[in-house]
């Protein structure tokens, strides 16, 4: 169950457990009387608390030792004419306003050409769209944005980006203006202004795409086969929480208050912006998805990506890491 969800934490898995069980049973991945699954086991799974789930799964969790490099380069062009959106600003009441960013698949060095992944997340529902491109040239950025606007099942009304030159330019701003999409930017060096997409960059792009260097057409093709599967898992089967305000604890300290976990699809239904035909179509699509099959296809693509890029990335890392200087020369030691 946990593997099929992509490693959800206990708080989210406890909420999505009925949805996951129903889907796995519907697609005959879990069958009563087979592989130790039974009505009693189902009841035990549904009764597990978030803390119990985390405690049982603790030995299975692992972390990736590689880390990425920031590639954001502030663009002075047009910055003064674009409205700034800050952390703490009121969240939009309806779906359609997206935070966006690109993630560089550069490995240990920024030299040469390497793939980038455009990541878009709706601020109201958490609905995500992901697409990898050859590089951050404007023609590729615009193609990815066009694909996002086309595939997202509701109207895109606003976009918020950082100060990277791949977004703050005449072409992208003109593209948004032609589609009547409101355009904003964050403050320089203030990552909290884009906390939602920064979080998505980590637990979506890095969690599923790793930190290898992808600089070949084959890797780009595999990435774009991977993201639709990941988006389906996160949009239809993975609950999220949203901040609703602040409160104080028993000793008077200020703390954040969050709503109950819900999937982006459930939040989209709650927003009542879809036509009945869209609701029926998307619900039927969700019911057609097999979480276990999604997991198998995701793992298969990840293994192919790792087999393609792991060795070249590690060799490049070894070649770029400079040895520490020899500090023993010229150091006088006191005679004994």
C-alpha positions in Angstrom: 0.0 0.0 0.0 2.7 2.5 1.0 4.8 1.7 -2.1 1.8 2.2 -4.4 1.3 5.7 -2.9 4.8 6.7 -3.6 5.8 6.8 0.1 3.1 9.0 1.6 3.6 10.1 5.2 1.4 8.6 7.9 -0.9 11.7 8.2 -1.7 11.6 4.4 -1.8 7.8 4.1 -4.3 7.5 7.0 -6.6 9.9 5.1 -6.2 8.3 1.6 -6.4 4.7 2.9 -10.0 4.1 1.9 -9.4 5.6 -1.6 -6.3 3.5 -2.0 -7.9 0.3 -0.8 -11.0 0.8 -3.1 -8.8 1.5 -6.1 -6.5 -1.5 -5.5 -9.4 -3.8 -4.9 -11.2 -2.5 -8.0 -8.2 -3.3 -10.2 -7.7 -6.7 -8.4 -4.3 -5.8 -6.9 -5.7 -6.7 -3.5 -8.0 -9.7 -3.4 -9.6 -11.2 -0.3 -7.9 -14.5 0.5 -4.7 -13.8 -1.4 -1.4 -12.5 -0.2 -2.6 -12.3 3.4 -5.3 -9.8 2.5 -8.7 -10.2 4.1 -11.7 -8.1 5.4 -10.1 -8.2 8.8 -6.8 -6.8 7.4 -8.7 -4.1 5.6 -10.4 -3.1 8.9 -7.0 -3.0 10.6 -5.6 -0.8 7.9 -8.5 1.6 8.1 -8.2 1.8 11.9 -4.5 2.6 11.9 -3.5 6.0 13.2 -1.0 8.2 11.4 1.6 7.7 14.2 1.2 3.9 14.0 1.7 4.0 10.2 4.8 6.1 10.5 6.2 3.8 13.2 5.7 0.6 11.2 7.2 2.2 8.0 10.2 3.8 9.7 12.7 1.0 8.6 11.6 1.3 5.0 12.3 5.0 4.6 15.5 6.1 2.9 17.1 9.4 1.7 19.0 10.4 -1.5 22.5 11.6 -0.7 22.8 13.8 -3.8 21.8 17.5 -3.8 21.0 20.0 -6.5 22.3 23.4 -7.5 20.3 26.6 -7.7 20.2 28.1 -11.2 18.0 31.1 -10.7 19.6 34.2 -12.3 17.8 37.5 -11.5 16.7 39.3 -14.6 16.6 43.2 -14.4 14.4 43.3 -17.5 10.8 44.3 -16.8 11.1 43.6 -13.1 9.9 47.0 -12.0 6.7 46.7 -14.1 5.6 43.4 -12.6 3.6 43.2 -9.4 5.3 41.5 -6.5 3.5 38.8 -4.6 4.8 38.2 -1.0 4.6 35.4 1.5 1.6 35.9 3.7 -0.5 37.5 0.9 -4.1 36.2 0.9 -4.6 33.0 -1.1 -6.9 33.2 -4.1 -10.5 32.1 -3.5 -10.8 30.1 -6.7 -8.6 27.6 -8.5 -6.5 28.9 -11.4 -3.6 30.9 -9.8 -0.4 28.9 -10.1 3.1 29.2 -8.7 5.8 28.1 -11.1 9.5 27.3 -11.2 12.1 25.4 -13.1 14.3 22.7 -11.7 17.7 22.1 -13.2 18.8 18.5 -13.9 22.5 19.5 -14.0 24.1 17.1 -11.5 27.2 18.5 -9.9 28.0 21.2 -12.5 26.2 23.9 -14.4 28.5 23.6 -17.4 27.0 22.6 -20.7 23.4 21.9 -21.7 21.1 19.9 -19.5 17.3 19.3 -19.1 15.1 21.6 -17.0 11.7 20.7 -15.5 8.9 23.3 -15.4 6.7 22.8 -12.3 3.3 24.5 -11.9 1.1 24.2 -8.7 -2.3 25.7 -8.2 -2.4 27.7 -4.9 -6.0 26.8 -4.0 -6.2 23.1 -4.8 -2.6 21.9 -5.1 -3.2 20.6 -8.6 0.1 20.1 -10.3 1.5 20.0 -13.8 5.1 19.0 -14.7 7.0 19.0 -18.0 10.7 18.6 -18.8 12.3 20.7 -21.5 15.7 20.6 -23.3 16.9 23.8 -21.7 15.4 27.1 -20.4 15.4 28.8 -23.8 12.2 30.9 -24.3 10.9 28.7 -27.1 10.9 25.6 -24.7 9.5 27.6 -21.8 6.6 28.8 -23.9 5.9 25.2 -25.3 5.8 23.8 -21.7 3.5 26.6 -20.6 1.2 26.0 -23.6 1.1 22.3 -22.7 0.2 23.2 -19.1 -2.6 25.5 -20.0 -4.0 22.9 -22.4 -3.8 19.9 -20.0 -4.9 21.5 -16.8 -8.7 20.8 -16.5 -9.7 24.3 -15.4 -8.8 27.8 -16.4 -5.4 29.2 -15.6 -6.0 32.8 -14.5 -2.6 33.7 -12.9 1.0 32.8 -12.8 3.6 33.7 -10.1 7.3 33.1 -10.8 10.6 33.9 -9.3 13.0 36.5 -10.8 14.7 34.1 -13.2 15.4 35.5 -16.7 13.6 32.5 -18.3 10.3 33.9 -17.0 10.9 37.7 -16.7 11.2 38.6 -20.4 9.0 40.2 -23.1 8.1 36.9 -24.8 6.7 35.1 -21.7 4.9 38.3 -20.4 3.4 38.8 -23.8 2.3 35.2 -23.9 0.5 35.7 -20.6 -1.0 39.0 -21.7 -2.4 37.4 -24.9 -4.2 34.8 -22.8 -5.3 37.3 -20.1 -3.3 35.5 -17.5 -2.4 37.7 -14.5 1.4 37.8 -14.0 3.3 38.3 -10.7 6.8 37.7 -9.3 8.3 37.0 -5.9 10.8 39.2 -4.2 14.5 38.5 -4.9 16.1 36.1 -2.5 12.8 35.5 -0.6 12.0 31.8 -1.1 9.1 32.0 1.4 7.3 34.0 -1.2 7.1 30.8 -3.2 7.0 28.3 -0.4 4.4 26.1 -2.2 6.3 25.5 -5.4 9.6 25.2 -3.6 8.1 22.4 -1.6 6.8 20.8 -4.8 10.3 21.1 -6.4 11.6 18.9 -3.6 8.9 16.2 -3.0 7.8 16.0 -6.7 10.7 16.7 -9.0 13.6 15.7 -6.8 11.8 12.8 -5.1 10.8 11.2 -8.4 13.5 12.5 -10.8 16.4 12.3 -8.4 19.6 14.5 -8.6 21.3 12.9 -11.6 22.4 14.9 -14.6 20.1 14.5 -17.6 21.6 15.9 -20.8 20.6 13.4 -23.5 17.4 13.1 -25.7 16.8 9.7 -24.2 16.7 11.1 -20.6 14.4 13.9 -21.7 12.0 11.4 -23.2 12.0 9.3 -20.1 11.3 12.3 -17.9 8.3 13.3 -19.9 7.0 9.7 -19.7 7.4 9.8 -15.9 5.7 13.1 -15.1 2.2 12.3 -16.3 2.2 9.2 -14.1 3.5 11.2 -11.1 0.9 14.0 -11.7 -1.9 11.4 -11.7 -0.7 10.0 -8.5 -0.4 13.3 -6.7 -3.5 15.0 -8.2 -5.9 12.1 -7.6 -4.5 10.0 -4.8 -2.3 12.1 -2.6 -3.9 14.3 0.1 -2.4 17.7 1.0 -3.0 20.2 3.7 -3.5 24.0 3.4 -2.8 26.7 6.0 -5.9 28.3 7.3 -4.6 30.8 9.8 -2.7 31.0 13.1 -3.5 30.0 16.7 -1.6 29.7 20.0 -0.6 26.6 21.9 -1.0 26.0 25.6 1.9 28.2 26.5 0.9 31.1 24.2 3.3 30.4 21.3 2.1 31.2 17.9 1.5 28.2 15.6 0.2 27.6 12.1 -3.3 26.0 11.7 -4.0 23.7 8.8 -7.2 22.2 7.3 -7.9 18.5 7.0 -5.9 16.6 4.3 -7.7 16.2 1.0 -6.5 15.3 -2.5 -6.2 18.1 -5.1 -9.0 16.5 -7.1 -11.3 16.6 -4.0 -10.4 20.2 -3.5 -11.2 20.9 -7.1 -14.6 19.4 -6.7 -15.2 21.4 -3.6 -14.4 24.6 -5.5 -17.4 24.0 -7.9 -15.7 25.4 -11.0 -16.2 22.3 -13.1 -19.1 21.6 -15.4 -21.1 18.3 -14.7 -19.6 16.7 -17.8 -16.1 17.6 -16.6 -16.8 16.1 -13.2 -18.1 12.9 -14.6 -15.1 12.7 -17.0 -12.4 13.3 -14.4 -14.1 11.0 -11.9 -14.2 8.2 -14.4 -10.6 8.8 -15.2 -9.6 8.7 -11.6 -11.5 5.4 -11.1 -9.7 4.0 -14.2 -6.3 4.6 -12.5 -4.6 1.6 -10.8 -2.3 2.9 -8.0 -0.2 -0.3 -8.1 0.2 -0.1 -11.9 1.2 3.6 -11.5 3.8 2.6 -9.0 5.2 -0.2 -11.2 5.5 2.1 -14.2 7.0 4.9 -12.2 9.6 2.6 -10.7 10.4 1.2 -14.1 11.1 4.6 -15.5 13.1 5.7 -12.5 15.3 2.6 -12.9 15.9 3.4 -16.6 16.7 7.0 -15.7 19.1 5.9 -13.0 20.8 3.3 -15.3 21.2 6.0 -18.0 22.5 8.8 -15.8 23.9 7.5 -12.5 27.4 6.5 -13.7 28.0 9.6 -15.9 26.8 11.9 -13.0 29.1 10.2 -10.4 32.0 10.3 -12.8 31.4 14.0 -13.4 31.1 14.6 -9.7 34.4 12.9 -9.1 36.1 15.0 -11.8 34.8 18.3 -10.5 35.5 17.8 -6.8 38.9 19.5 -6.1 41.1 17.9 -3.5 41.8 19.8 -0.3 45.2 21.7 -0.3 48.1 20.1 1.5 48.4 22.2 4.6 51.3 20.2 6.1 54.0 21.9 4.1 55.6 24.9 5.8 54.1 24.1 9.1 56.7 24.2 11.9 56.4 21.6 14.6 57.8 22.2 18.1 60.8 19.9 18.7 60.2 17.3 21.4 
